[in-house]
Amino acid sequence: MSPTLFSPLRAGALDLPSRIVMAPLTRNRAPGAIPTPLMAEYYAQRADPVRGAGLIVSEATAISPQGQGYADVPGLYGTEQLDGWKRVTQAVHAAGGTIVCQLWHVGRVSHHLLQPDHADPVAPSALRANTKTYLIDNEGQGGFAPTSEPRALHRHEIPAIVHDFAAAARNAVQSAGFDGVEIHGANGYLLDQFLKTGANQRQDDYGGPIENRARLMLEVARAVADAVGHDRVGIRLSPVTPANDIVDADPQPLFDYLVRQLGPLGLAYVHVIEGATGGPRVVDGRPFDYAALKAAYRQAGGRGAWMVNNGYDPALAEEAVASGRADLVAFGKAFISMPDLAERIRRGGPYQGLDRATMYGGGAQGYTDYPPLPA
């Protein structure tokens, strides 16, 4: 009998009651990078294992002050931050849920006002991203502004980045109480910048051939797996998204190589954004073979769950799971306005819309005040 969205699944060390995943969603409601009690309420609302998410992936969380790229996003490097996250994970677990923390270094997608001592953001190469970040002014008003010009990381600085990822993973699991972590290797942030030719023009052993450009991603994956256990680690990839001004000249062989190296690591899952994040599945008329990508991972010994994301409605999600094309399906914006999304899918609706004006920053409005279905 074919699995359904509501079939349980074991992904590494994670026992999941369903295949429905809440994708990471940046909401900019953590002043001082510290998770708040309101955030604990928000995640707990979505943690019911029957009505909500089988797995919650937290909003992207900075591994270090240098890794921050947006105002009021949470961190994992200070005691107050870890205490705030512990309140979140306790609330999720009390509701019966499972939650992993997404580990984030934004690289060049930042602004000097957000960096320690107002330094330039760091990147594989000194190439500015033609994108915007979120700032809050002295009056407390939020808005988007162009990113700052980055500087290229020196070779001797790169091991510290790997160390920061591993330290953040330990903080997440051992101090904050997360069930695992997800490495953010997607959407034009630092690891994706090293991976792709549009951002990486280095001439050392972290640039040039595929093997060199994939080096940092793989070093981070191994270090994080060593820090918290391979079976508590997922990784998020976006082969063709143009998000945050990222592009690669030939993504298929690049990502086929990457997943072949990830296969032997025994990760809990691989999370793949299919197409342009929040947009079309085919980018610039260049199709990408996701079935071949999954096959390359499996052939390399990868047994972790295969999670898909981007534009999945309930019918498409059911088909993906029933056919074996995916083990898990991540839903993003739908979980903002429907904390009981699984129950709505089970009942065939009704589905309610999203107030986009409240997506970033603010308080309870558009965050914790979406009405659930009657029990």
C-alpha positions as CSV (number, residue, x, y, z in Angstrom):
1,M,0.0,0.0,0.0
2,S,1.4,3.4,-1.0
3,P,2.2,5.9,1.8
4,T,0.1,9.1,2.2
5,L,0.8,12.5,3.6
6,F,-0.5,11.1,6.9
7,S,1.7,8.0,7.0
8,P,4.3,8.1,9.8
9,L,8.0,8.1,8.8
10,R,11.3,7.7,10.6
11,A,13.9,10.2,9.3
12,G,17.2,9.4,10.9
13,A,16.6,9.9,14.7
14,L,13.3,11.8,14.0
15,D,10.1,9.8,14.5
16,L,7.5,11.8,12.5
17,P,3.7,11.3,12.7
18,S,3.1,12.5,9.1
19,R,4.9,13.6,5.9
20,I,3.7,17.2,6.3
21,V,6.6,19.6,7.1
22,M,6.5,23.2,8.1
23,A,9.2,24.9,6.0
24,P,11.5,27.6,7.5
25,L,9.8,31.0,7.5
26,T,11.6,34.2,8.4
27,R,9.2,36.5,10.3
28,N,11.5,39.1,11.9
29,R,10.0,39.0,15.3
30,A,13.1,38.4,17.5
31,P,14.4,41.8,18.7
32,G,18.1,41.6,19.7
33,A,18.2,38.2,17.9
34,I,16.4,36.7,21.0
35,P,13.4,34.4,20.6
36,T,10.3,35.7,22.4
37,P,7.4,34.1,24.3
38,L,5.2,35.1,21.3
39,M,7.5,33.0,19.1
40,A,6.9,30.1,21.5
41,E,3.2,30.5,21.1
42,Y,3.5,30.7,17.3
43,Y,5.5,27.5,17.0
44,A,3.3,25.6,19.5
45,Q,0.2,26.5,17.5
46,R,1.7,24.5,14.6
47,A,3.1,21.6,16.5
48,D,0.1,19.4,17.0
49,P,1.1,16.1,15.4
50,V,-2.4,15.5,14.1
51,R,-3.7,18.9,13.1
52,G,-0.3,20.6,12.4
53,A,3.1,19.7,11.1
54,G,4.7,16.3,11.4
55,L,8.0,18.2,11.5
56,I,8.7,21.9,12.1
57,V,11.9,23.5,10.6
58,S,12.5,26.7,12.5
59,E,13.0,30.0,10.8
60,A,16.6,30.5,9.6
61,T,18.8,31.3,12.7
62,A,22.2,33.0,12.6
63,I,25.1,30.9,13.7
64,S,27.1,34.0,14.6
65,P,26.8,37.8,14.6
66,Q,28.6,37.8,11.3
67,G,26.0,35.4,9.9
68,Q,23.1,37.8,10.4
69,G,21.6,39.5,7.4
70,Y,18.2,40.8,8.4
71,A,16.9,42.8,11.4
72,D,15.2,41.0,14.2
73,V,16.1,37.4,13.2
74,P,17.1,35.0,15.9
75,G,20.5,33.7,16.7
76,L,22.2,30.7,18.3
77,Y,25.3,32.1,19.8
78,G,24.3,33.9,23.0
79,T,22.9,32.7,26.3
80,E,19.7,34.8,26.1
81,Q,19.1,33.5,22.6
82,L,19.5,29.9,23.7
83,D,17.2,30.4,26.7
84,G,14.6,32.0,24.3
85,W,14.8,29.0,22.0
86,K,14.5,26.6,24.9
87,R,11.1,28.1,25.7
88,V,10.1,27.6,22.1
89,T,11.2,23.9,22.0
90,Q,9.6,23.2,25.3
91,A,6.3,24.6,24.0
92,V,6.6,22.6,20.8
93,H,7.3,19.4,22.7
94,A,4.5,20.0,25.2
95,A,2.2,20.2,22.2
96,G,3.6,16.8,20.9
97,G,5.7,18.3,18.1
98,T,9.1,17.8,16.7
99,I,11.3,20.7,15.7
100,V,14.7,21.2,14.1
101,C,16.6,24.5,13.9
102,Q,17.8,25.8,10.5
103,L,21.5,27.0,10.7
104,W,22.1,30.1,8.7
105,H,25.0,32.2,7.6
106,V,23.8,34.8,5.0
107,G,27.2,35.7,3.6
108,R,26.9,38.7,1.3
109,V,23.1,39.0,1.8
110,S,23.5,41.5,4.6
111,H,24.1,45.2,5.4
112,H,27.0,46.7,7.2
113,L,24.5,48.1,9.8
114,L,23.7,44.6,10.8
115,Q,27.4,43.4,11.0
116,P,29.6,43.6,14.1
117,D,31.3,47.0,14.2
118,H,29.5,47.8,11.0
119,A,32.0,45.8,9.0
120,D,31.4,44.7,5.4
121,P,29.5,41.4,4.9
122,V,31.7,38.4,3.9
123,A,31.4,36.3,0.8
124,P,33.4,33.9,-1.3
125,S,34.3,36.8,-3.7
126,A,33.8,40.6,-3.5
127,L,30.7,40.5,-5.6
128,R,27.6,42.4,-4.3
129,A,24.3,40.6,-4.4
130,N,21.6,42.5,-6.4
131,T,19.0,41.9,-3.7
132,K,17.6,43.5,-0.6
133,T,17.7,42.9,3.1
134,Y,15.3,44.0,6.0
135,L,16.3,46.8,8.3
136,I,14.6,48.6,11.2
137,D,15.2,52.3,11.6
138,N,15.6,54.3,14.8
139,E,11.8,54.9,15.0
140,G,11.2,51.1,14.9
141,Q,9.9,51.1,11.3
142,G,11.0,48.1,9.2
143,G,11.7,48.1,5.5
144,F,13.8,46.6,2.7
145,A,17.2,48.1,1.6
146,P,19.9,47.1,-0.9
147,T,22.6,44.8,0.5
148,S,26.1,46.2,1.2
149,E,29.2,45.5,-0.8
150,P,30.9,42.4,0.6
151,R,34.5,41.5,1.1
152,A,36.0,38.1,0.1
153,L,36.8,35.8,3.0
154,H,40.5,35.1,3.5
155,R,41.5,31.4,3.2
156,H,42.5,31.4,6.9
157,E,39.0,32.6,8.0
158,I,37.1,29.7,6.5
159,P,37.8,27.1,9.2
160,A,36.1,29.5,11.7
161,I,33.0,29.4,9.6
162,V,32.9,25.6,9.8
163,H,33.5,25.8,13.5
164,D,30.6,28.3,14.0
165,F,28.2,26.0,12.2
166,A,29.2,23.1,14.4
167,A,29.1,25.2,17.6
168,A,25.6,26.4,16.6
169,A,24.4,22.9,16.0
170,R,25.6,21.8,19.5
171,N,23.9,24.9,21.0
172,A,20.7,24.1,19.2
173,V,20.5,20.4,20.3
174,Q,22.3,20.3,23.6
175,S,21.3,23.7,25.1
176,A,18.2,24.9,23.3
177,G,16.5,21.4,23.1
178,F,15.9,21.1,19.4
179,D,15.5,17.6,18.0
180,G,18.0,18.2,15.3
181,V,19.3,20.8,12.8
182,E,18.9,21.7,9.2
183,I,21.9,23.3,7.4
184,H,20.8,26.2,5.2
185,G,22.7,25.5,2.0
186,A,20.1,27.2,-0.3
187,N,18.7,30.5,-1.6
188,G,21.9,32.4,-2.3
189,Y,23.2,32.4,1.3
190,L,26.9,31.7,2.2
191,L,27.1,28.0,1.5
192,D,25.2,28.4,-1.8
193,Q,27.4,31.4,-2.7
194,F,30.5,29.2,-2.4
195,L,28.8,26.5,-4.5
196,K,27.7,28.6,-7.5
197,T,29.8,30.2,-10.2
198,G,27.8,33.5,-10.1
199,A,29.1,34.3,-6.7
200,N,32.3,32.4,-6.4
201,Q,35.3,33.6,-8.4
202,R,38.0,32.3,-6.1
203,Q,41.3,30.9,-7.3
204,D,42.2,28.8,-4.3
205,D,40.9,25.4,-3.2
206,Y,37.4,26.8,-2.5
207,G,36.9,28.0,-6.0
208,G,37.0,26.9,-9.6
209,P,36.2,23.2,-10.2
210,I,33.0,21.7,-8.8
211,E,35.0,19.8,-6.1
212,N,36.4,23.0,-4.8
213,R,33.2,25.0,-4.8
214,A,31.4,22.2,-2.9
215,R,34.2,21.9,-0.4
216,L,32.8,24.3,2.2
217,M,29.3,22.8,2.1
218,L,30.7,19.4,2.7
219,E,33.1,20.5,5.4
220,V,30.1,22.1,7.2
221,A,27.9,19.0,6.8
222,R,30.6,16.7,8.2
223,A,31.4,19.0,11.1
224,V,27.7,19.4,12.0
225,A,27.1,15.7,11.8
226,D,30.1,15.1,14.1
227,A,28.8,17.7,16.5
228,V,25.2,16.4,17.0
229,G,25.0,13.0,15.3
230,H,24.4,12.5,11.6
231,D,20.9,11.2,12.1
232,R,19.8,14.5,13.6
233,V,21.0,16.6,10.6
234,G,19.2,17.7,7.4
235,I,20.4,20.0,4.7
236,R,18.5,22.3,2.4
237,L,19.5,22.8,-1.2
238,S,18.2,24.9,-4.1
239,P,19.8,23.9,-7.4
240,V,18.3,26.5,-9.7
241,T,16.7,29.2,-7.6
242,P,17.7,32.8,-8.6
243,A,16.9,34.0,-5.0
244,N,19.3,36.6,-3.7
245,D,20.9,37.0,-7.1
246,I,22.5,33.6,-7.2
247,V,23.1,31.5,-10.4
248,D,25.3,28.7,-11.5
249,A,26.5,28.0,-15.1
250,D,25.8,24.3,-15.0
251,P,23.8,23.2,-11.9
252,Q,23.0,19.6,-12.8
253,P,26.5,18.1,-12.5
254,L,27.3,20.4,-9.6
255,F,24.3,19.1,-7.5
256,D,24.7,15.5,-8.7
257,Y,28.3,15.7,-7.4
258,L,27.2,17.3,-4.1
259,V,24.5,14.7,-3.2
260,R,26.9,11.9,-4.1
261,Q,29.2,13.2,-1.4
262,L,26.4,13.7,1.0
263,G,25.1,10.2,0.6
264,P,27.6,8.4,2.8
265,L,27.2,10.9,5.7
266,G,23.9,9.2,6.8
267,L,21.9,12.5,7.2
268,A,18.3,12.4,8.4
269,Y,17.0,14.1,5.3
270,V,17.8,16.2,2.2
271,H,15.4,19.2,1.6
272,V,15.3,20.3,-2.1
273,I,13.6,23.4,-3.3
274,E,12.4,22.6,-6.8
275,G,12.7,25.6,-9.1
276,A,12.7,29.2,-8.2
277,T,11.9,29.8,-4.5
278,G,8.3,30.9,-4.4
279,G,8.2,30.8,-8.2
280,P,8.2,28.6,-11.3
281,R,9.7,25.1,-11.3
282,V,11.6,25.7,-14.5
283,V,13.9,28.7,-14.4
284,D,15.0,30.5,-17.6
285,G,13.8,27.6,-19.7
286,R,16.4,25.3,-18.3
287,P,14.8,22.2,-16.8
288,F,16.6,20.4,-13.9
289,D,16.3,16.7,-13.4
290,Y,15.2,16.2,-9.8
291,A,14.6,12.5,-10.3
292,A,18.2,12.1,-11.4
293,L,19.4,14.1,-8.4
294,K,17.5,11.8,-6.0
295,A,18.9,8.8,-7.8
296,A,22.4,10.0,-7.5
297,Y,21.9,10.4,-3.8
298,R,20.5,6.9,-3.3
299,Q,23.1,5.3,-5.5
300,A,25.8,6.9,-3.3
301,G,24.2,5.3,-0.2
302,G,22.0,8.1,0.9
303,R,19.2,6.7,3.0
304,G,17.9,9.9,4.4
305,A,14.4,11.1,3.7
306,W,13.9,13.1,0.5
307,M,12.0,16.3,1.3
308,V,10.6,18.4,-1.6
309,N,9.4,22.0,-1.5
310,N,8.0,24.8,-3.7
311,G,4.5,25.4,-4.8
312,Y,3.1,22.1,-3.5
313,D,-0.7,22.0,-3.0
314,P,-2.3,19.1,-1.2
315,A,-3.0,17.1,-4.4
316,L,0.5,17.5,-5.8
317,A,1.9,16.6,-2.4
318,E,-0.2,13.5,-2.1
319,E,1.0,12.4,-5.6
320,A,4.7,13.0,-4.7
321,V,4.5,10.9,-1.6
322,A,2.3,8.1,-3.1
323,S,4.6,7.7,-6.1
324,G,7.7,7.6,-4.0
325,R,9.1,10.7,-5.6
326,A,9.3,12.3,-2.1
327,D,9.2,11.1,1.4
328,L,8.3,14.5,2.9
329,V,6.7,17.6,1.6
330,A,7.4,21.1,3.1
331,F,4.7,23.8,3.1
332,G,5.8,27.4,3.6
333,K,3.4,30.3,3.5
334,A,0.4,28.0,4.0
335,F,1.5,27.3,7.5
336,I,1.6,31.1,8.3
337,S,-2.1,31.5,7.9
338,M,-3.2,27.9,8.7
339,P,-1.5,26.5,11.8
340,D,-3.8,23.5,11.5
341,L,-2.9,22.9,7.9
342,A,-2.8,19.1,8.2
343,E,-6.4,19.1,9.5
344,R,-7.5,21.3,6.7
345,I,-5.9,18.9,4.1
346,R,-7.5,15.9,5.8
347,R,-10.9,17.6,5.6
348,G,-10.4,19.0,2.1
349,G,-10.4,22.6,3.3
350,P,-11.5,25.2,3.9
351,Y,-8.2,27.1,3.2
352,Q,-7.7,30.7,4.3
353,G,-5.5,33.3,2.9
354,L,-2.4,35.1,4.1
355,D,-2.1,38.8,5.2
356,R,1.2,39.6,3.4
357,A,1.4,43.0,5.1
358,T,2.2,41.3,8.4
359,M,4.8,38.7,7.1
360,Y,7.8,40.6,8.3
361,G,8.1,42.3,11.7
362,G,5.3,43.3,14.0
363,G,3.6,41.5,16.8
364,A,0.7,39.1,17.2
365,Q,-1.3,40.4,14.2
366,G,-0.8,38.1,11.2
367,Y,1.4,35.9,13.4
368,T,-0.5,34.1,16.2
369,D,-4.1,35.4,15.5
370,Y,-5.1,33.2,12.5
371,P,-8.2,31.3,13.5
372,P,-8.1,27.4,13.5
373,L,-10.8,25.1,12.5
374,P,-13.2,23.9,15.2
375,A,-12.0,20.7,16.8
